[in-house]
């Protein structure tokens, strides 16, 4: 996964992805996190690897990995479209 966690100062947990720093609480409360979990759950349910899923969705492995990691710079609308497309392709 691309998301990493860091301990910063007064035991505050923060997550970081390529310079983007948010508290873990902010990430967990984000809409991206909800869709990231849905993508992961759907992929695992259908026994697919990240690579196979990325191929199926016609996106790079990197982009799909970022989505499963709740990358905050990806618009929520992209998560919604990706999840809907995934569900259409795998019924």
Secondary structure, 3 states (H helix, E strand, C coil): CCCEEEEECCCEEEEEECCEEEEHHHHHHCHHHHHHHHHHHHHHHCCCCHHHHHHHCCCCHHHHHHHHCCCCCCCHHHHHHHHHHHHHHCC
